[in-house]
Amino acid sequence: MQYDMIIVGSGSVGSAAGYYAAKAGTKVLMIDSGVPPHKDASHHGVTRIFRCAYGEGAHYVPLVLRAKQLWKELGEISGKEVLKQCGVLNLAPKDSRFMANIQKCVQQFNLKAETLSPEKVHERWAGITAPEDYAAVFESDAGVLNTELAIGAYVKLSKEAGAEQLFNTVVTAVKPIENGVEVETSVGKFRSRKALVSAGTWVRKLFPEMPIQPLRKTFVWHNAPEIYKNIPGFVITHKSHSYYGFPSDGIGLKVGKHNGGQYMQSLDEFLPYGAVAEDKTELLECLGAFLRGAGEAVHGEVCSYDMSPDSNFIIDVVPNIPNVMVVSGLSGHGFKFTSALGEVAALFGGGKESPIDLSAFRLSRFKKSSQL
Ligand SMILES: Cc1cc2nc3c(=O)[nH]c(=O)nc-3n(C[C@H](O)[C@H](O)[C@H](O)COP(=O)(O)OP(=O)(O)OC[C@H]3O[C@@H](n4cnc5c(N)ncnc54)[C@H](O)[C@@H]3O)c2cc1C
């Protein structure tokens, strides 16, 4: 065997896995079709929300709390502001499940969070308004991750820790062999004991049976007055839609819609920002109701989600290839976890189990609805 572990896709999850594996003494090869961080993946656009009071469910919290520790460590080791703890404001109808889950997480894990009335929210951050029947939970040590600094740091540190890196190289197949795996690429074949497939949106090119749907998404920066520089990151539920955004930066106030978007069958359908009529209208309702000071759109970009059928992650071995772990289906909310997911994958590469219970993320939950 040439390697202990090959990483197929060294973006958000893969770059972290490369670092933690190499640091643990695992002989690792990191492969990527680009040079991460880059724009042909799901991690560009600079910022991602980091929050622990998780409306999507309390089963995510142990993983995100570990991720938080690792993000802070990465910031210290790299000397970069990977996680800016500017806080995150969750706004949702009082009686919504999302808000109930947030409150449950706060209590169960004793998270640092404040419940605010809509009036108090507006008093504290004049640029934000919310209807009277809304609840607000402000998580003060949550914040905003810088994807480019984070991935850039992991790529650099993993190399320094001894990982080999093969970038600008496409993996064409991952096959089981006796006691290991063979990875075919555009420049030859490599063998290892274990592999991680963290190939993001287009993982079905390697494993067509994975229940993953690529989804085209947009995010847009808007002109905004100074007051929007000092707001926290935010997550807003409005009429069964979900939005998120960031304190205004050098370009403007960045806002995105989490649901919606366009499912894609091939890369040809990954159209640039503005090519779909909805691109320019899907945020208007949210801006008008919650961010009334925001002005016109100044810049928009497209990115993609790897949607699982239930929008929950897939962290498992590939069916019938027990030496290959797949991390996929991050469904547009995975970046905040990727430091911890990288650590989980590195443990797998070293033949160890994660101490965090990941049973909720197994592929077997889809058994009834697919051939897996
Ligand atoms: C618009 C948008 C907003 C988001 N907002 C948030 C947020 O606020 N908070 C949050 O937590 N998450 C958010 N996310 C989700 C988060 O960014 C993704 O879940 C995460 O970046 C995915 O990580 P990944 O490692 O699976 O994929 P990627 O980071 O895309 O990495 C996959 C890598 O695999 C490589 N690759 C693919 N196929 C091959 C191949 N055959 N051979 C070689 N290399 C290959 C690619 O080049 C890429 O570098 C958002 C995503 C988008 C698109």
The ligand as an SDF file (V2000), in Angstrom:
LIG
                    3D

 53 58  0  0  0  0  0  0  0  0999 V2000
  -24.6150   29.5790   -0.9060 C   0  0  0  0  0  0  0  0  0  0  0  0
  -24.1800   28.7210    0.2200 C   0  0  0  0  0  0  0  0  0  0  0  0
  -24.3290   29.1730    1.5220 C   0  0  0  0  0  0  0  0  0  0  0  0
  -23.9600   28.3660    2.5980 C   0  0  0  0  0  0  0  0  0  0  0  0
  -24.0760   28.8530    3.8640 N   0  0  0  0  0  0  0  0  0  0  0  0
  -23.6580   28.1020    4.9180 C   0  0  0  0  0  0  0  0  0  0  0  0
  -23.6460   28.6530    6.2240 C   0  0  0  0  0  0  0  0  0  0  0  0
  -23.9760   29.8200    6.4300 O   0  0  0  0  0  0  0  0  0  0  0  0
  -23.2190   27.8540    7.2310 N   0  0  0  0  0  0  0  0  0  0  0  0
  -22.7960   26.5770    7.0400 C   0  0  0  0  0  0  0  0  0  0  0  0
  -22.4390   25.9120    8.0060 O   0  0  0  0  0  0  0  0  0  0  0  0
  -22.7830   26.0480    5.7890 N   0  0  0  0  0  0  0  0  0  0  0  0
  -23.1830   26.7670    4.7370 C   0  0  0  0  0  0  0  0  0  0  0  0
  -23.1330   26.2700    3.4570 N   0  0  0  0  0  0  0  0  0  0  0  0
  -22.7590   24.8710    3.2620 C   0  0  0  0  0  0  0  0  0  0  0  0
  -21.2780   24.6220    3.2350 C   0  0  0  0  0  0  0  0  0  0  0  0
  -20.5710   25.6530    2.5580 O   0  0  0  0  0  0  0  0  0  0  0  0
  -21.0460   23.2690    2.5540 C   0  0  0  0  0  0  0  0  0  0  0  0
  -21.8590   22.2980    3.2260 O   0  0  0  0  0  0  0  0  0  0  0  0
  -19.5980   22.8300    2.6490 C   0  0  0  0  0  0  0  0  0  0  0  0
  -18.7180   23.8250    2.1680 O   0  0  0  0  0  0  0  0  0  0  0  0
  -19.4310   21.5440    1.8250 C   0  0  0  0  0  0  0  0  0  0  0  0
  -18.1770   20.9930    2.1210 O   0  0  0  0  0  0  0  0  0  0  0  0
  -17.6440   19.7330    1.3060 P   0  0  0  0  0  0  0  0  0  0  0  0
  -16.2860   19.4470    1.8030 O   0  0  0  0  0  0  0  0  0  0  0  0
  -18.6650   18.6530    1.3240 O   0  0  0  0  0  0  0  0  0  0  0  0
  -17.5870   20.2360   -0.1990 O   0  0  0  0  0  0  0  0  0  0  0  0
  -16.5600   21.2450   -0.9050 P   0  0  0  0  0  0  0  0  0  0  0  0
  -16.0340   22.2500    0.0240 O   0  0  0  0  0  0  0  0  0  0  0  0
  -17.2650   21.6800   -2.1310 O   0  0  0  0  0  0  0  0  0  0  0  0
  -15.3580   20.2890   -1.2930 O   0  0  0  0  0  0  0  0  0  0  0  0
  -15.4730   19.2660   -2.2360 C   0  0  0  0  0  0  0  0  0  0  0  0
  -14.1560   19.2140   -2.9940 C   0  0  0  0  0  0  0  0  0  0  0  0
  -14.1270   18.0310   -3.7670 O   0  0  0  0  0  0  0  0  0  0  0  0
  -13.4820   18.3100   -4.9860 C   0  0  0  0  0  0  0  0  0  0  0  0
  -13.9130   17.2720   -5.9220 N   0  0  0  0  0  0  0  0  0  0  0  0
  -15.1740   16.9640   -6.2880 C   0  0  0  0  0  0  0  0  0  0  0  0
  -15.1820   15.9130   -7.1480 N   0  0  0  0  0  0  0  0  0  0  0  0
  -13.8780   15.5560   -7.3170 C   0  0  0  0  0  0  0  0  0  0  0  0
  -13.2370   14.5530   -8.0930 C   0  0  0  0  0  0  0  0  0  0  0  0
  -13.9260   13.6780   -8.8400 N   0  0  0  0  0  0  0  0  0  0  0  0
  -11.8870   14.4850   -8.0590 N   0  0  0  0  0  0  0  0  0  0  0  0
  -11.1600   15.3450   -7.2970 C   0  0  0  0  0  0  0  0  0  0  0  0
  -11.7300   16.3190   -6.5280 N   0  0  0  0  0  0  0  0  0  0  0  0
  -13.0690   16.4180   -6.5480 C   0  0  0  0  0  0  0  0  0  0  0  0
  -13.9590   19.7160   -5.3340 C   0  0  0  0  0  0  0  0  0  0  0  0
  -13.0670   20.3560   -6.2040 O   0  0  0  0  0  0  0  0  0  0  0  0
  -14.0050   20.3760   -3.9580 C   0  0  0  0  0  0  0  0  0  0  0  0
  -12.8020   21.0780   -3.6630 O   0  0  0  0  0  0  0  0  0  0  0  0
  -23.4700   27.0590    2.3680 C   0  0  0  0  0  0  0  0  0  0  0  0
  -23.3030   26.6070    1.0580 C   0  0  0  0  0  0  0  0  0  0  0  0
  -23.6250   27.4250   -0.0150 C   0  0  0  0  0  0  0  0  0  0  0  0
  -23.4360   26.9220   -1.4060 C   0  0  0  0  0  0  0  0  0  0  0  0
  1  2  1  0
  2  3  1  0
  2 52  2  0
  3  4  2  0
  4  5  1  0
  4 50  1  0
  5  6  2  0
  6  7  1  0
  6 13  1  0
  7  8  2  0
  7  9  1  0
  9 10  1  0
 10 11  2  0
 10 12  1  0
 12 13  2  0
 13 14  1  0
 14 15  1  0
 14 50  1  0
 15 16  1  0
 16 17  1  0
 16 18  1  0
 18 19  1  0
 18 20  1  0
 20 21  1  0
 20 22  1  0
 22 23  1  0
 23 24  1  0
 24 25  2  0
 24 26  1  0
 24 27  1  0
 27 28  1  0
 28 29  2  0
 28 30  1  0
 28 31  1  0
 31 32  1  0
 32 33  1  0
 33 34  1  0
 33 48  1  0
 34 35  1  0
 35 36  1  0
 35 46  1  0
 36 37  1  0
 36 45  1  0
 37 38  2  0
 38 39  1  0
 39 40  1  0
 39 45  2  0
 40 41  1  0
 40 42  2  0
 42 43  1  0
 43 44  2  0
 44 45  1  0
 46 47  1  0
 46 48  1  0
 48 49  1  0
 50 51  2  0
 51 52  1  0
 52 53  1  0
M  END
$$$$
